[in-house]
Amino acid sequence: MDETGIPVVVMGLGDIGRAIVRAALARPHLTLAGAVDPALGGRSLRELVGGAPDLPIATDAAPLLARARGGVLLHATGSRLDAVLPQLEQAVRAGVSVVSTCEELAYPRLRHEEAANALDALCERQGVAVVGTGVNPGFVLDRLPAFAAQVAGEVRHVRALRVVDVSRRRPALQRKVGAGLAEDAFDAAYERGEVGHVGLAESAALAAEGCGFDVDEAEIDEEIAPLVAEEDYDGPPGVRRGQVAGVHQVARVFLADREVVRLELTMSVGAEDPRDEVELDADPPLRLVVPGGVAGDEATANAVANAVAAVVERHGLLTVLDLPAGR
């Protein structure tokens, strides 16, 4: 293990966390100082991730954060900011920056302005940075439109969409979109916050800011609807006709009653024509399409690992728009 690299600690060893471990190990400028997951404490990291060091997985982050002072916590434990905020604050107080997959952290001031301001002030006092990133939010529906806007004149409207066939993705994502549920069960699960993509409104705010719109003056709304299977689907996860096959979500940004950003996300079993697409109504107009879409888990892990070098050079609570376009 190269002890000269930036020390990183991985917190959360689900599917994404394990992918982050692999991404960190593949980068010579990073040194894996340890991993934390209370549900897996005492096991060897090598058992979970082939090729990883034979490190015991910790249940308490404090000793590892002390060893990694000046480095970065690679954080993948939850989608809601209020649930993960104590973990972020613990790292910051230890002098460790954070790159997190927490979806609400992508644009934290949208829903948690007071907590975001307090976290920003804590980061500044400790001389570290915190950022939320990933593929969605963090890239395809927000940073990519903002990057495309760099070669356009005035942007009048942004439209971006992502279509994902979840039959090819991890079971956790299939559960997240409610695949296999009855419609009434989906509605109940949505009310409990168990289904639906978190972070689309945050992506809309990021896209708006990155394309030159005043987010402080904007109104943002979001809608979600289950997609019901019209025929049986025998592949995993085994959706029957009449059951929920996935979700369709839309987030829109309005300025002076005019729609300026529209993001659409379809995640469904057997979704047709998977892709990522960005369209700018601008001078000149611009349309980008990624056939098949950007890989989900791998892209998120790479986004986290690739942000490390930039984050250690910055202070405060950041968004991906504060990071350089290149590595």
C-alpha positions in Angstrom: 0.0 0.0 0.0 1.4 3.4 -1.1 1.7 5.5 2.1 2.4 8.7 0.1 -1.1 9.1 -1.4 -4.0 11.1 0.0 -5.5 9.0 2.8 -9.1 8.0 2.3 -11.6 6.2 4.5 -14.7 4.5 3.0 -17.9 4.7 5.1 -20.7 2.4 4.1 -20.0 -0.9 2.3 -23.1 -1.6 0.4 -22.9 -2.1 -3.4 -21.9 1.5 -4.0 -19.4 1.6 -1.1 -17.7 -1.6 -2.4 -17.5 0.0 -5.8 -15.9 3.0 -4.2 -13.3 0.8 -2.5 -12.4 -0.7 -5.9 -12.2 2.8 -7.5 -10.0 4.1 -4.7 -7.6 1.1 -4.9 -7.2 1.7 -8.7 -5.9 5.2 -8.1 -2.2 5.4 -7.1 -2.6 8.9 -5.6 -5.1 7.5 -3.0 -4.2 5.5 0.1 -7.0 3.4 1.6 -6.7 4.0 5.4 -9.6 1.9 6.4 -13.4 1.2 6.0 -16.3 1.7 8.3 -19.6 -0.2 8.5 -21.2 -1.1 11.8 -23.2 -3.9 10.2 -19.9 -5.6 9.0 -17.6 -4.8 11.9 -14.7 -7.2 12.4 -14.8 -8.8 9.0 -11.9 -8.3 6.6 -12.4 -5.9 3.8 -10.8 -8.4 1.5 -13.7 -10.7 2.1 -16.0 -8.2 0.5 -13.8 -6.7 -2.1 -11.3 -8.9 -3.9 -7.9 -7.4 -4.1 -8.5 -5.1 -1.1 -6.0 -5.0 1.8 -6.7 -7.4 4.7 -8.1 -4.6 6.9 -10.6 -5.2 9.6 -13.8 -3.3 9.0 -14.4 -0.8 11.8 -17.6 0.0 13.6 -16.3 3.3 15.0 -15.1 5.9 12.5 -13.2 8.0 15.0 -9.8 6.2 15.1 -9.7 5.9 11.3 -10.6 9.6 10.9 -7.8 10.6 13.3 -5.4 8.6 11.1 -6.7 10.2 7.9 -6.5 13.8 9.1 -6.0 16.0 6.0 -7.5 13.3 3.8 -11.0 12.5 2.7 -13.9 10.4 3.9 -15.6 8.6 0.9 -19.1 8.4 2.2 -22.0 6.2 1.0 -24.5 5.6 3.8 -27.7 7.4 3.0 -29.7 9.7 0.7 -31.2 12.1 3.2 -29.0 14.9 4.6 -30.6 15.0 8.1 -29.8 11.2 8.5 -26.2 11.5 7.6 -25.3 14.9 8.9 -23.8 13.6 12.2 -21.4 11.5 10.1 -20.4 14.4 8.0 -19.9 16.7 11.0 -17.8 14.0 12.8 -15.4 13.9 9.8 -15.2 17.6 9.4 -14.4 18.1 13.1 -11.6 15.5 12.7 -10.1 17.6 9.9 -11.2 15.2 7.2 -12.9 16.4 4.0 -15.9 14.4 2.6 -17.0 13.3 -0.8 -20.5 11.8 -0.4 -23.1 10.0 -2.5 -25.9 11.5 -0.3 -28.3 12.7 -2.9 -29.7 15.7 -0.9 -26.1 16.8 -0.4 -25.8 17.5 -4.1 -27.6 20.9 -3.5 -28.2 20.9 0.2 -29.5 24.4 0.5 -32.6 23.5 -1.5 -34.2 21.6 1.4 -31.9 22.2 4.4 -30.6 25.8 4.2 -30.0 26.3 7.9 -28.1 23.0 8.3 -26.2 23.6 5.1 -25.1 27.1 6.2 -24.0 25.6 9.6 -22.0 22.8 7.9 -20.4 25.3 5.5 -19.2 27.4 8.5 -17.9 24.3 10.3 -15.9 23.4 7.1 -14.4 26.8 6.9 -13.3 26.7 10.5 -11.7 23.3 10.1 -10.2 24.1 6.7 -11.8 21.2 4.9 -14.5 20.7 2.2 -17.7 18.6 1.8 -19.3 17.8 -1.5 -22.1 15.5 -2.8 -21.5 13.8 -6.1 -22.4 10.8 -8.2 -23.9 10.0 -11.6 -27.4 11.1 -10.7 -27.4 13.6 -9.0 -23.9 14.9 -9.7 -23.4 14.4 -13.5 -25.9 13.4 -16.2 -28.9 15.7 -15.3 -27.0 18.6 -13.8 -23.3 18.9 -14.3 -23.4 17.7 -17.9 -26.0 20.4 -18.9 -23.9 23.0 -17.1 -20.8 21.9 -18.9 -22.6 22.0 -22.3 -23.8 25.5 -21.5 -20.2 26.7 -21.5 -20.2 26.6 -25.4 -23.7 28.3 -25.7 -24.9 31.8 -25.6 -27.9 32.7 -23.5 -29.7 29.5 -22.4 -33.5 29.8 -22.6 -34.5 26.3 -21.6 -32.8 23.1 -20.4 -34.3 19.7 -21.0 -32.5 16.6 -19.8 -33.7 13.0 -19.4 -32.4 9.7 -18.1 -33.9 6.3 -19.0 -32.7 3.3 -17.0 -33.6 -0.4 -17.5 -33.4 -1.5 -13.9 -33.6 -5.2 -14.8 -29.9 -4.8 -15.5 -29.1 -3.1 -12.2 -28.7 -4.1 -8.6 -31.6 -5.4 -6.6 -31.5 -2.4 -4.3 -32.4 -0.1 -7.2 -35.1 -2.4 -8.3 -36.7 -2.2 -4.8 -36.1 1.6 -4.9 -38.4 2.0 -7.9 -41.0 -0.3 -6.5 -40.7 -3.1 -9.1 -43.2 -5.9 -8.4 -45.4 -3.9 -6.0 -49.1 -3.4 -6.4 -50.1 0.2 -7.1 -51.6 0.7 -3.6 -48.5 -0.8 -2.0 -46.4 1.6 -4.1 -48.4 4.6 -2.9 -48.0 3.5 0.7 -44.2 2.9 0.3 -43.9 6.3 -1.3 -45.5 8.0 1.6 -43.0 6.3 3.9 -40.2 7.5 1.7 -39.2 4.0 0.6 -39.6 4.3 -3.1 -38.7 6.9 -5.7 -35.4 8.6 -6.7 -34.0 11.1 -4.2 -32.2 14.1 -5.7 -34.0 15.0 -8.9 -35.1 18.4 -7.5 -31.5 19.0 -6.4 -30.3 18.2 -9.9 -32.8 20.7 -11.3 -31.4 23.4 -9.1 -27.9 22.5 -10.1 -28.8 22.5 -13.8 -30.5 25.9 -13.4 -27.5 27.4 -11.6 -25.0 25.9 -14.0 -26.9 27.3 -17.0 -27.1 30.8 -15.7 -30.6 31.0 -14.0 -31.1 32.6 -10.6 -32.0 29.7 -8.4 -32.8 32.0 -5.5 -35.7 33.5 -7.5 -36.9 30.2 -8.9 -39.7 27.8 -8.0 -39.0 24.1 -8.2 -41.6 21.4 -8.3 -41.4 17.6 -8.6 -43.8 14.9 -9.6 -43.6 11.1 -9.5 -45.9 8.4 -11.0 -45.6 4.6 -11.0 -45.2 2.8 -14.3 -47.5 -0.2 -14.5 -46.4 -3.3 -16.4 -48.6 -4.0 -19.4 -47.3 -7.6 -19.7 -45.4 -10.1 -17.6 -41.6 -9.7 -17.4 -40.0 -13.0 -16.5 -36.5 -11.7 -15.9 -35.4 -10.3 -12.6 -37.1 -9.1 -10.5 -40.1 -11.0 -12.0 -42.8 -8.3 -12.6 -46.3 -9.4 -13.5 -48.8 -7.6 -15.6 -50.6 -5.0 -13.5 -47.7 -4.6 -11.1 -45.5 -1.6 -10.8 -42.5 -1.9 -13.2 -40.8 1.4 -12.2 -41.2 5.1 -11.8 -41.4 8.2 -13.9 -40.3 11.4 -12.2 -40.2 15.0 -13.4 -38.6 18.1 -11.8 -39.2 21.5 -13.2 -37.7 25.0 -12.5 -39.8 28.1 -13.1 -38.7 31.7 -13.2 -41.5 34.3 -13.5 -44.0 31.5 -14.3 -41.8 30.3 -17.2 -40.4 26.8 -17.2 -36.6 27.1 -17.7 -35.5 23.6 -16.6 -37.3 20.2 -17.1 -35.7 17.0 -16.0 -37.3 13.6 -16.6 -36.2 10.3 -15.1 -37.6 7.0 -16.1 -36.3 3.9 -14.2 -38.2 0.8 -15.0 -37.9 -2.9 -15.7 -37.5 -3.4 -19.4 -37.4 0.4 -20.1 -37.0 1.0 -23.9 -34.1 2.9 -25.4 -32.0 3.5 -22.2 -30.0 6.7 -22.6 -29.0 10.0 -21.2 -30.0 13.1 -23.1 -29.4 16.8 -22.7 -31.0 19.5 -24.9 -30.3 23.2 -24.6 -32.6 25.8 -26.2 -29.8 28.3 -26.7 -27.7 30.2 -29.3 -26.6 27.9 -30.8 -28.9 25.1 -29.7 -27.3 21.9 -28.5 -28.3 18.3 -28.0 -26.2 15.5 -26.5 -27.2 11.8 -26.3 -25.4 9.0 -24.5 -26.8 5.8 -26.0 -27.3 3.2 -23.2 -26.8 5.9 -20.6 -23.8 6.4 -18.3 -23.1 3.4 -16.1 -24.8 3.9 -12.7 -22.8 2.2 -9.9 -19.4 2.4 -11.6 -19.8 6.0 -12.6 -20.8 7.0 -9.1 -17.8 5.3 -7.6 -15.5 7.0 -10.2 -17.1 10.3 -9.6 -16.4 10.0 -5.8 -12.8 8.8 -6.3 -12.0 11.4 -9.0 -13.3 14.3 -6.8 -10.7 13.6 -4.0 -7.8 15.5 -5.4 -9.9 18.6 -6.1 -11.7 18.5 -2.7 -8.5 18.5 -0.6 -7.5 21.8 -2.2 -10.8 23.6 -1.3 -12.7 24.7 1.8 -16.4 24.9 2.6 -19.6 23.2 1.5 -19.3 22.7 -2.2 -21.4 21.5 -5.1 -20.1 19.7 -8.2 -20.2 23.0 -10.0 -17.3 24.2 -7.8 -15.1 21.3 -9.0 -13.0 21.5 -12.1 -14.5 20.1 -15.3 -11.5 17.8 -15.8 -9.7 15.6 -13.3 
